[in-house]
Amino acid sequence: MRVLVVEDEAPLAEAVARGLRREGMAVDVAFNGDEGHEKASVTRYDVVVLDRDLPGMSGDDLCREIVTSGELTRVLMLTASGSVSDRVEGLSLGADDYLAKPFAFPELVARVRALGRRATPATPPVLVAADVELDPAKRTVHRSGRLVELTRKEFGVLEVLLSAKGAVVSSEELLERVWDENADPFTTTVRVTVMTLRKKLGEPGIIETVVGSGYRVPGAGSSAESASLDR
């Protein structure tokens, strides 16, 4: 999941970003409305965590811009005011959810994950390919019943590939969906991560390289789809 945090209180913004990254999300940060607008204009985010009171472009105006862009990006608006009228006003701007400061971090994570599910096509409970099973909710991967320990990036790459249901995913798309803006697009990060992922998954390999295009996992789908094929 790709998330943009737009918050002018730097310590809070960095703390939220660190926490979401620990949850396996790719997170970018902007410290004012203008910077947030620029980043949201060039990158498709699943969720924008948006402070309402921002220097430069206001959070209200940025929310309107995101909503009218036509993208599936979901907006979680943050504010120091938790009054009913303030929440109603924020939601009327097009925000998908509203959270008053101070907030409990587990609640923020739960809300971001819920919005992320609405920003992309529905993800099945368990993704499968051959004898590999990935559970997005539990963040676990098993092969033939054996637990496979993966890093956050390896897990993210495998989740994107399995979600593609056999379609080719380019290195550029993997970089955009799994890493944040600090990733160097000219490095071999994606190739190296795919290499270590293949090694951990073992043989027979399930990740194919499509020369000049990217990677794919043939036969990937959901546990429900696999069950229907078996019947």
N, C-alpha and C positions, 0 to 999 in steps of 0.2 A: 504494500500500500504506500502511495506517495502522498505526503502531507506537507502543507505549508503552514507555518506558525507565524502570524503577523501580530507582534506585541512590542510596544515601545519600552516596556520595562525589561531591560536586557537580562537581569538575573532570572526573572520569571520565564522569559522566552527560552533561554538556554536550558533551564531546568526542565521545562516541558519537552523541549527537543530531545534532551538526553534520555528522559523517561520513555518517550515514544520510541526512540531508537532501540532501547533495551527490549521493547516489545516487538522488535523485528520490523519496524516501519522505516522507510526512507524519508527523512525530514529535512526540509529547508527552512530557513528563518529569515524574516524581514522585520526591521525595527521601526518602520513607518509605513504609512499608507501608500506613498508613491512607489517605494521599493516593492511592497507587496503586490501592487498593481502590475509593475513591470514583470515580476516573476510569474504571476498568474497568467500573464498574457503570452508567455513563451513556453510554459510547461503545463501539461494537463495534470492537475492534482486530483486525487480522489476526494480529499477533504482539506478545507482551509479552516484552521483554528484562528478566529479573527477577533481581536480586541476592538470594541466599538469606539473607544476614545483614542484616536491616533493622531500624531502630528502629520502634516501634509494632507494627502487625501484621507478623508474621514473613513472610519470603518463602515458607516452607513453607505457612503458612496461606493466604496470598494465592493461591498456586498451586492449592491445594485448592478455593478459592472459584471460581476461573476455570474449573477443570475441571468442577465440579459445576453451573455455570451453564447448561450445555447449548449454549453458543455454540461456534462453530468456531474461536475464538481459539487460537492455538498459543503455547506457552510455551518460551522459551529461557532456561534457568536459568544464572546466573553464580555462581561461588564461588571463594574463595581456595584451596580444597582441591581437588586433582585426583586424590585417591585413588580406587581402584576402588569401595570401599565407599560413599564419599560420592556418587559418580556414580550408583551403583545406588539409593541411598536417594532421591536427587533425582528420578530417573526413576520410582521407585515411587510418588511423590506425584502423578504425572500429567504431569510436564514432558515435552515432546516432544523436547527436546534439551538438552545440557549442555555448558558451556564453562568451563574453568578459567582463572582470572586468573594471570599476565598472558596476554593472547591477542593474536594477530595480527589487525589490523582487517580485512584482506581475508577472513580466515576467518569473522569475525563476519558480515560482509555476505553471504557465500555461504550461511551457515547461516540467516540471517534470510530471504533470498530463497527458499530451499528450503522453509522453514516457511510462508512466505506463499503459495506455490503450493498447499500442502495446506489452507490456511485458506479458500480460495475454490474455486469450480468450476474445473476444469482450463482453463487458458488455452491456446489453440492457438498453435503456433509463430509464425504471422503472422496479424494481423487485417487484413481487407480490406473496402473498400466502394468500389464502382465502380473507379476507377483509383488509389485511395489504399491504400497498404500500410504497416502499422505493425508493426515487429518489437520485441516487448517485451524480448527478450534482448539484442539489439544496441542497443536504444533509438534506433532510426532510423525516420524516416517518409519515404516516397517517393510522389510523384504522377507518374504516367506515366513512371516511371523517374528522375524528378528528385528529388534530395535536398531535403527541406524542413527548414530549421533552426527548431526550436521550443524555447521555454523549458521548464523542468521542469514548470511548472504547465500550460502548453498541451499538452505531451505527455501529462500525467496525465489531463486532461479528455478528450482524444481517445481515449486508451486505455479509459477508463471507458465512453464513448459507443459505441465499436466493440464492446466486450465485451458490451454490453447487447443486441446482435443485433437492433436495430430497435426495442427497447422504449424508452419515454420515461423519461428520467432527470431528476429534479427538480434545481433549483438547490441545494436543501438537501442532497441526496445527493452532488452534486458537491463541495460545500463540505466535507462530512464525509469523503469518500474521498480528496480531493486536497490539501486544506489541513490545518493542524493547529489546535490549540485557540486559537492566537493570532489566528486569522482572525475578523473582525467579521462576524457573520451578517447585519447590517443594511447592509453595504456593497454596492456594485455589482461586487465583485471577480469573481464568476462571469460576469456579463454582459460585462464588459470583456474578460475572458480569452477567452470564446467569440468576441467580435467580432474580436480580433486573430488568433485561430486561423483564423477564416474568411478573413480577409484574406491570411494566409500560404498557406493551401491553394489559394486562387484559385478561379476559375470553371471549370465550374459548381459551385455550392455543394452540399455534401453534408450539412451540419448544418441540420436543420429546427427552428424554434421552434414548440412546441406551446403556444399561449397559455394561461396559467393553470396549466400542468403542468410544463413544462421543455423539454428538448431531446431530439432523437433523430437517428440516422443510418439512414435506410431502407436495407435490403439489406445491412447489415453482417453479417459472419460471418468464417469462417476461410478460409485459402487452400485447405484441403482441401475445404471445402464448395463453394467456387467452382469448383474443378476438377471435382467430381462433377456440378455443374449444367451445365457446359460439355460433358460427355460425352453 
